[in-house]
Amino acid sequence: MFFGKKNKQEIVNQPVEKGSSLYNRLRDNVLHFSENGKIKVIQIASANANENKALTTSNLAVSLGEIGKKVVVIDLDFASPKIQHFLNVEKANGIREYALSSAEKKAVVKQTEYQNVSVITNGEIDITSTTSVIVSEKFKKLVEELKNEFDFCLINSAPILTSSDYINLSFLVDGAIFLVAHGETKKEKVEIAVKELRKNGVNILGSVFTKYKKKKDLGCNYYTEM
């Protein structure tokens, strides 16, 4: 995880786990950046698919909830919705139903089994363009309401290189955490994706290595370089 130039940490691939020291470190960095209360809506982004966005988003939400922060997760990865599996909620009545149909807010904001963590799933309405959800006035208004009701709103977004959703999301988020699959994501792909985010004015808070595999000689699941 890179927050600034001094702190580097790698996170292993693991399921949602309460009390994880790895995700607690990520949580503490998020708390540091949000100390002034201006960083509340955070996009979890990656260059490609299969870089553990949903896993990281869910674990970060649980870690924040454990210390009393109210968190809501929105799953906007329409091509590969996985949040409902990690946070154990029904997929039906999600953001698509709210933005494009008559579903009410109280029906789509679902409380999870994890303390202080709520989730808005992807939903099940079949649509050809996800842009219609993100640019809808209902969605924009919802994000503003959630900012007032929760300490953090974590948005699991579609991969930057496979969807243009990040362009419209850039107007709504306060910052982004960029994920890189250790040993898998090519440097040039990272550079293109980061350039696209910055071009659209997204404040990149830092980046996280996912899928890091423990080295036998380290005797731990992560290492830091100061």
N, C-alpha and C positions, 0 to 999 in steps of 0.2 A: 504494500500500500504506500503510495507516494503522496504525502501531504507537504507541499513545499519541496525543498531539495534535500532536507536532512533526514527525513524519516522514511524508511523502506521496510515493508513487511509483506510476507507472502502468506496467503490463507489456503489451507487445504480444502479439498472437496469433501464435504460432510453434510449430513441431513440437519434439519432444524434441531438445535440443541441448546437447552437453557444453560446459562452460566458459562458459555464457551469463552475462554480467554481471548481467542482469536477475534471473534466478532465483537467482544467487549472493547478491544483496542480500536477497532473501526468505529464503534459507537463513540468512544471518547474523543476521537478526532472530529467526528461530526458535531459533537457537543461543543468542542472548542471553536469551530467555525461558525456555529450558530449562537454564540454567547450573546450577541447583541440583538437576537430575536429576529434578524432579517433573513436568515436562511431557514426556511420552513418546508418549502416544496422542493424535493430533491429527486432528480431523475437518475435512475440506475441504468447506465448505457454500456454498450459494447460495440465493437466493430462488426462482429459476426454472430451467428446463432451458436448455441451450445457453449457459451462462456460462463454459465452458472449465474445469470442475472436473477432469475426467480429465487434460487437458493440463497444468494447473498442478500437480496431484498428482504426475504422472509426472516433470515437470521438477524439482520440488522434491526428489523422491526421488533422482534422478540427481545433482543438485548436492550433496546430503548425502553420497551414496556416494563422490563424487570426493575428499572430504577424509577418508575412512576411517570414516565413520559407517555402521553396519549398519542398513539400512532395510527394512521390509516394508510393502507397500502392500496394502490390502484394498479390493476394489471392492464396495461395497454399494449402488450405484445400479442397482437391478434393472430399472428401466424403460429405461435407456439405458447398458448396460455398454460401456465403450470402453477401459478400462485395458489389456486384452490387446492392442489394436492399437498403442497407444503404446509399450508395453514388450515387444512382439513375443513373446508366449507363447500357448500353446493355451488356449482358454477352458474346455475340459472339465476335470473334477475341480476344482471350485472350492468356495466357501464353502457353497453349497447342498448339495453332495454330502457335505461334511464334517459339517455341522450336522444334516442330515436323513437321511443314509444311512450307509453303512459305510466311506466313503473315509477313509483314514488321513492324519494330519497331514503325514507326509513326502511324500505324493502331491500334496497341495494347495498346499504352500508351494514355489513354483517359483522357481528361480534364473534371473535374466534375464541378458542379454548385458552389462548395465551393472554395473560394479564395485560390490559390496556391496549390490546392490538385489535383493530378492526380492519376489514378488507372489502374492497369493491372488486368483484371478479370481472372477467372479460365479458361474460354474457353469452347468449346463444343465438341471438338474431343473426341471420345470414346476410352479410353485407359485402359488397364488392370493393368499397373504398372506406378505409378507416378514417380518412380525412374528415368525412361527414360527422364523425363522433367528436373528434378533437376540436374542430372549428365551430361546433354548435354553441350557441349562446347558453344552453342549459349546462354544458360541460364547463364552460368558463365560469359561470356563476357558481357551480358546484365547488370548483377548486377554491374560489374565494371564500365560500362558506366553510369549507373544511379547514382552511387556514385559521379561521377564528375559533373553530371547535377543537382542533387537535394541535399538539405541539409540533408534530411532523407529519408531512404527507409524502410518502415514498412512491414514486411512479416507476414501475417496471416497464421500460419502453422497448420498442422493437429495435433490432440491430440497426446501426447507423447505415451500413452498406447495403442493406436489403430493403430499406423503407425510408421514405422521406418524412415520416411522422415527426422526426426531431425538429424540422423546420417550424412547424406550427406549435410544437411544445415549447420551443425556445422562448415564446412570449409569456409562458405561464410558470416556468420553473425558476427557482432562485439559484440553483446550482446543480451540478451533475457530478456523479462519481463514475469514473470510467473503468470498466473491467477488462482485464487482459488474461486470456487463458495461457498459463505458463507452459512454455514448450510447444504451443500449438499456433497461436496467433502470429502471423507474419508482421514484421516491423513496418513494412510499407502499408499494410492494411490499417495498422494503428495510426500511422501518420496521416493517412487520408481521412479517417474517421474523426480524429482530433481536430484536424484542419476544418472539417465541415462544421463541427460544433462551435468552434471559435469564430468561424465566418458568420455564424448566425447569433453571435453574442452570448453564447452559453458560458457561464462561469464554471469552469472545471475545478472542482474543489480538490480533487486528487484522483489517483488510480489505485486499483487493487489487482494483484495477481491472484487468479483463481486456479483451481486444479493443480496446485503445487503439491508435488509428491515428496514426502519426507525422505531426507537423506539419512542413511544409517549412521553416518559418523556425526550427525548433528544431535541425535537423541531427542529431537523435538519436532513439532509440526510446523514451525515457522522459524524464521531468523530475521534479525533486524540489523541494519547497517546505519550508523549515525554519522 
